[in-house]
Amino acid sequence: MTITVVGRQDTGKTLAILERYFGRIEKRDGPQDINVIEPAQKGERRFTVEMESNPYLLIAWHKPTFPSRADFVCDIISGLLSDGRASRLYRSLVLEKKIATSVETWNGYPGARYDNLFVISAVPRHPHTSEELESAIYTEMERLKKDINGG
């Protein structure tokens, strides 16, 4: 337990009050470490949720977390792909091809404590389909690979 006391006070009186209310609590060992290890991924997983709503596409890849160099690389890739209206995916899919209404990337989903995901999310613009949008995203990813590799 941690207690924070702020403001002007008489330290002796404050410590006496804390001792009176909390002094009898016995010290215990902290919680055990949580060992979170994903099972080995043996291939791609896909699923479709059918409901009456606009389509929404999510594509994700497993990746290591900080302080891995790959985490920093994914931060840069995320910025190139979706930071602002001049980003690769926004410019290509939303402005030029007009097959998406929005596109975003997240590095480190759902959090950075353990290995996590790099995610691309996009919403197809009617009458375009999620499949068409997925294909266009992979085309842009290949283009990025070629640019990075100098090809």
Backbone bond lengths (Angstrom), bond angles and torsions (degrees), N, CA, C in turn:
res aa  C-N    CA-C-N  psi(-1)  N-CA   C-N-CA  omega(-1)  CA-C   N-CA-C  phi
1 M - - - 1.430 - - 1.521 107.69 -
2 T 1.304 115.51 142.86 1.456 121.60 176.19 1.521 107.90 -123.08
3 I 1.307 115.98 135.21 1.463 121.07 177.58 1.512 107.36 -121.58
4 T 1.315 115.87 133.86 1.453 121.25 176.98 1.521 108.01 -117.15
5 V 1.297 116.08 128.81 1.459 122.01 178.61 1.515 107.10 -118.77
6 V 1.317 116.51 124.21 1.467 120.54 -178.71 1.519 109.81 -124.52
7 G 1.296 115.19 159.85 1.458 120.30 177.34 1.517 111.65 95.89
8 R 1.299 114.76 177.79 1.460 121.66 -178.35 1.526 109.61 -78.74
9 Q 1.321 116.86 130.27 1.458 120.30 179.89 1.518 110.14 -158.53
10 D 1.308 113.06 168.51 1.465 120.81 173.43 1.521 105.82 -89.74
11 T 1.321 118.01 111.36 1.460 122.47 -174.57 1.520 111.98 -56.76
12 G 1.315 117.86 -44.25 1.469 120.85 -179.66 1.515 112.37 -60.39
13 K 1.340 116.86 -46.54 1.475 120.86 179.01 1.530 110.62 -64.38
14 T 1.344 116.14 -41.45 1.465 119.76 -179.12 1.523 110.82 -62.82
15 L 1.326 116.87 -45.45 1.465 120.21 179.38 1.529 110.95 -64.29
16 A 1.332 117.85 -36.29 1.472 121.04 177.92 1.528 110.93 -64.38
17 I 1.322 116.76 -41.57 1.477 120.41 178.26 1.526 110.41 -64.99
18 L 1.327 116.19 -44.45 1.464 119.61 178.93 1.522 110.75 -61.50
19 E 1.328 117.07 -43.48 1.466 121.31 178.87 1.524 110.73 -62.71
20 R 1.336 116.79 -40.43 1.474 121.01 -179.55 1.526 111.74 -61.47
21 Y 1.345 117.12 -44.81 1.464 120.21 -175.43 1.529 113.98 -88.56
22 F 1.310 117.78 -28.34 1.457 119.79 -173.22 1.523 114.30 -120.28
23 G 1.335 117.90 -8.10 1.456 121.76 -174.58 1.516 114.81 -64.13
24 R 1.322 118.14 -25.32 1.470 120.82 -177.96 1.526 112.81 -83.62
25 I 1.301 117.63 -8.56 1.460 120.12 -179.26 1.526 108.54 -71.86
26 E 1.323 115.36 123.82 1.467 119.99 -178.78 1.527 110.51 -78.23
27 K 1.317 113.67 144.44 1.458 119.05 176.75 1.525 109.07 -71.65
28 R 1.305 115.77 136.52 1.460 121.73 178.26 1.517 108.94 -126.37
29 D 1.321 114.83 160.98 1.460 119.42 174.88 1.524 109.04 -66.26
30 G 1.321 115.68 148.16 1.461 120.38 177.63 1.524 110.91 -70.42
31 P 1.323 117.31 172.33 1.459 119.97 179.50 1.524 111.07 -65.65
32 Q 1.311 115.71 153.73 1.458 120.26 177.26 1.520 109.31 -70.20
33 D 1.321 115.00 150.95 1.456 119.34 176.41 1.525 109.60 -62.91
34 I 1.316 114.86 143.88 1.454 120.65 176.68 1.519 107.39 -94.54
35 N 1.317 116.80 124.14 1.453 121.27 179.93 1.527 107.71 -103.41
36 V 1.314 115.87 101.06 1.454 120.82 -177.26 1.521 108.35 -103.20
37 I 1.311 115.69 109.04 1.461 120.71 177.55 1.525 107.54 -127.80
38 E 1.309 114.94 121.50 1.461 120.29 178.11 1.524 109.54 -66.95
39 P 1.319 117.44 143.13 1.461 117.98 172.26 1.532 109.53 -64.62
40 A 1.307 116.66 155.18 1.468 120.86 -179.83 1.527 109.92 -57.84
41 Q 1.324 115.39 134.74 1.463 120.81 178.32 1.522 107.74 -90.65
42 K 1.320 117.00 121.05 1.466 120.69 -174.32 1.520 112.67 -102.37
43 G 1.298 116.71 13.20 1.450 118.66 178.75 1.517 110.81 156.73
44 E 1.288 114.30 -178.41 1.451 121.47 -178.74 1.526 110.49 -70.62
45 R 1.318 115.86 144.14 1.472 121.52 173.77 1.516 107.68 -120.00
46 R 1.294 116.25 134.39 1.461 121.53 178.11 1.515 109.32 -132.28
47 F 1.306 115.03 144.70 1.453 118.56 170.54 1.518 108.88 -151.79
48 T 1.303 114.69 155.09 1.453 122.35 179.89 1.518 108.13 -125.69
49 V 1.318 115.43 133.05 1.453 121.10 175.41 1.520 106.75 -108.98
50 E 1.308 115.93 120.94 1.465 121.04 -178.75 1.528 109.52 -97.35
51 M 1.328 115.96 125.44 1.459 121.16 174.41 1.518 108.31 -160.18
52 E 1.297 115.58 166.22 1.455 119.66 180.00 1.516 109.35 -82.11
53 S 1.331 114.91 89.44 1.460 121.50 177.80 1.515 108.08 -162.86
54 N 1.312 116.04 174.34 1.454 119.60 175.79 1.524 109.04 -70.09
55 P 1.327 117.89 147.22 1.465 119.79 177.88 1.530 111.16 -65.74
56 Y 1.307 115.03 152.91 1.458 122.79 179.68 1.516 106.78 -145.82
57 L 1.326 117.69 125.77 1.456 122.74 -175.34 1.522 109.94 -108.97
58 L 1.340 116.56 131.23 1.462 122.45 173.85 1.525 108.10 -125.57
59 I 1.322 116.46 131.41 1.458 122.86 174.92 1.529 105.67 -126.62
60 A 1.335 117.61 131.57 1.465 119.31 -176.71 1.521 110.80 -139.35
61 W 1.334 115.31 148.45 1.453 122.96 176.42 1.525 108.58 -127.24
62 H 1.329 116.99 139.52 1.463 121.33 173.74 1.521 109.03 -70.73
63 K 1.338 115.82 144.77 1.461 121.21 179.23 1.514 109.45 -155.15
64 P 1.328 117.16 158.25 1.465 119.74 176.86 1.526 111.13 -74.62
65 T 1.309 115.40 162.59 1.460 120.75 -179.66 1.524 111.14 -100.12
66 F 1.307 116.24 179.92 1.453 123.44 174.52 1.520 108.88 -55.89
67 P 1.296 121.92 137.97 1.456 129.42 12.15 1.522 114.03 -98.09
68 S 1.322 118.76 22.17 1.457 120.94 179.77 1.528 110.56 -60.48
69 R 1.311 115.89 142.36 1.463 120.65 177.01 1.530 110.63 -60.63
70 A 1.338 116.18 -33.33 1.462 120.29 179.98 1.524 111.36 -59.91
71 D 1.322 117.63 -32.62 1.464 120.71 179.01 1.525 110.48 -64.03
72 F 1.323 117.13 -41.74 1.465 120.41 178.48 1.530 111.17 -67.67
73 V 1.324 116.29 -38.92 1.462 120.47 177.62 1.531 109.78 -61.76
74 C 1.324 116.79 -41.91 1.466 120.24 178.68 1.523 112.13 -65.36
75 D 1.329 118.10 -33.23 1.474 120.88 173.96 1.524 110.54 -60.19
76 I 1.324 116.23 -44.32 1.461 120.67 -179.41 1.521 110.37 -67.17
77 I 1.324 117.14 -44.33 1.465 121.05 178.96 1.520 110.42 -61.03
78 S 1.325 117.29 -42.00 1.453 121.08 178.47 1.528 110.83 -58.65
79 G 1.321 115.99 -44.38 1.460 119.72 178.15 1.518 112.92 -62.69
80 L 1.327 116.64 -44.45 1.467 120.44 178.71 1.526 112.08 -61.52
81 L 1.325 115.74 -39.38 1.460 119.99 -174.90 1.515 114.22 -77.92
82 S 1.351 117.68 -37.32 1.465 115.71 -169.87 1.518 117.28 -142.04
83 D 1.321 120.19 8.62 1.462 119.24 178.69 1.528 110.59 -83.73
84 G 1.302 116.16 99.41 1.462 121.71 174.23 1.516 114.50 91.17
85 R 1.329 113.41 173.64 1.461 120.78 -175.58 1.525 113.04 -71.23
86 A 1.315 118.82 -16.57 1.464 121.72 178.71 1.524 111.78 -94.70
87 S 1.329 117.96 1.38 1.465 121.09 -179.56 1.524 110.15 -67.71
88 R 1.309 115.70 158.48 1.468 121.31 -174.28 1.529 113.41 -58.04
89 L 1.333 116.71 -52.44 1.466 118.77 -176.06 1.522 111.64 -68.79
90 Y 1.325 118.10 -42.98 1.458 120.39 -179.29 1.524 110.19 -62.70
91 R 1.330 116.16 -48.74 1.462 120.39 -178.34 1.531 111.08 -60.48
92 S 1.335 116.27 -46.28 1.462 119.90 -176.21 1.524 113.04 -72.59
93 L 1.343 116.61 -51.75 1.464 120.20 -170.32 1.519 114.08 -84.33
94 V 1.326 116.67 -34.95 1.467 120.03 -176.93 1.523 111.15 -92.32
95 L 1.330 117.65 -49.20 1.461 120.41 -173.86 1.525 113.70 -84.56
96 E 1.341 117.65 -47.05 1.465 119.69 -174.00 1.524 112.61 -85.01
97 K 1.325 117.84 -60.03 1.466 121.63 -176.19 1.522 112.94 -79.07
98 K 1.333 116.33 -22.21 1.469 122.69 179.65 1.532 112.66 55.05
99 I 1.343 115.26 41.21 1.469 118.48 178.03 1.526 112.09 -105.92
100 A 1.344 117.19 -2.25 1.464 121.08 178.74 1.521 109.13 -135.98
101 T 1.345 114.88 150.17 1.463 118.97 173.65 1.520 111.07 -94.06
102 S 1.344 116.64 -23.76 1.460 120.85 177.02 1.513 109.60 -157.31
103 V 1.323 115.16 155.83 1.457 121.10 176.36 1.529 107.75 -152.94
104 E 1.331 116.99 135.78 1.463 122.47 -179.13 1.520 109.58 -141.68
105 T 1.326 115.46 158.57 1.462 120.65 170.55 1.515 108.69 -128.93
106 W 1.339 116.36 150.27 1.470 122.19 175.53 1.512 107.68 -132.31
107 N 1.290 116.10 131.07 1.449 120.62 172.05 1.523 107.73 -103.83
108 G 1.328 116.91 125.73 1.458 119.90 176.46 1.508 114.63 94.88
109 Y 1.320 118.31 31.67 1.462 120.73 179.12 1.524 109.37 -84.98
110 P 1.298 122.16 135.17 1.457 128.83 2.08 1.516 114.09 -90.60
111 G 1.323 119.06 -5.14 1.460 121.45 179.20 1.518 109.62 -172.38
112 A 1.319 116.26 168.76 1.462 120.50 -171.19 1.522 114.67 -99.13
113 R 1.308 119.08 4.93 1.466 119.19 -176.67 1.530 111.85 -73.43
114 Y 1.322 117.13 -38.80 1.456 122.28 -178.30 1.531 108.74 -122.18
115 D 1.342 116.62 171.43 1.460 119.18 174.66 1.522 108.22 -50.59
116 N 1.326 115.81 144.41 1.457 119.36 -170.67 1.520 111.34 -144.95
117 L 1.320 117.05 -157.61 1.458 121.73 -173.19 1.524 112.46 -120.84
118 F 1.321 115.04 149.15 1.461 122.70 164.37 1.520 104.99 -101.89
119 V 1.324 117.58 124.70 1.469 121.83 -170.68 1.523 110.68 -123.11
120 I 1.324 115.24 139.54 1.463 122.12 168.46 1.522 106.26 -117.63
121 S 1.323 116.31 129.02 1.455 120.39 175.81 1.519 108.34 -123.36
122 A 1.310 115.81 145.15 1.460 120.21 -178.85 1.526 109.64 -154.26
123 V 1.322 114.44 152.92 1.460 121.35 177.53 1.524 107.70 -118.51
124 P 1.357 117.57 118.86 1.466 118.98 179.34 1.528 111.70 -69.31
125 R 1.327 115.18 144.58 1.471 121.21 176.28 1.534 108.07 -88.52
126 H 1.307 116.87 128.49 1.476 121.40 179.53 1.520 108.98 -56.91
127 P 1.287 120.57 135.62 1.463 132.50 8.96 1.530 113.71 -96.00
128 H 1.324 118.76 15.04 1.465 121.95 -178.59 1.528 110.57 -72.05
129 T 1.329 115.92 152.18 1.464 121.59 -175.37 1.528 111.25 -102.88
130 S 1.310 115.19 165.13 1.472 120.79 175.12 1.520 110.83 -61.96
131 E 1.325 116.74 -37.75 1.469 121.16 179.67 1.534 110.88 -63.47
132 E 1.312 116.74 -42.91 1.459 121.27 178.42 1.538 110.21 -63.87
133 L 1.313 116.03 -41.86 1.458 121.11 178.82 1.532 111.42 -66.59
134 E 1.325 116.83 -41.00 1.463 120.78 177.21 1.525 110.96 -59.60
135 S 1.317 116.50 -45.25 1.466 121.12 178.97 1.531 110.79 -60.34
136 A 1.317 117.12 -42.15 1.468 120.79 179.87 1.529 110.93 -66.45
137 I 1.331 117.34 -36.59 1.468 120.76 177.62 1.525 109.98 -63.82
138 Y 1.346 117.16 -46.26 1.461 119.86 179.25 1.528 111.60 -64.03
139 T 1.326 117.71 -33.57 1.465 121.29 175.74 1.526 109.90 -62.82
140 E 1.332 116.94 -43.29 1.465 120.62 177.91 1.524 111.82 -66.40
141 M 1.325 117.25 -36.28 1.468 120.58 177.46 1.531 110.32 -64.07
142 E 1.325 116.94 -41.70 1.474 120.83 177.66 1.525 110.41 -64.47
143 R 1.324 117.07 -39.99 1.462 120.90 177.50 1.527 110.85 -61.53
144 L 1.343 116.03 -41.13 1.460 120.31 177.55 1.533 110.83 -63.11
145 K 1.346 116.83 -43.48 1.471 120.04 177.73 1.511 111.44 -58.00
146 K 1.338 116.72 -44.61 1.468 120.39 178.83 1.521 111.86 -62.22
147 D 1.334 116.60 -42.22 1.464 119.98 179.02 1.516 111.57 -63.81
148 I 1.330 116.47 -40.31 1.466 121.03 -179.71 1.523 110.43 -67.25
149 N 1.341 116.10 -40.83 1.472 120.81 -176.87 1.526 112.19 -84.99
150 G 1.329 117.48 2.08 1.463 120.14 177.61 1.515 114.02 75.03
151 G 1.340 116.52 24.57 1.459 119.09 -176.64 1.445 111.55 -112.10
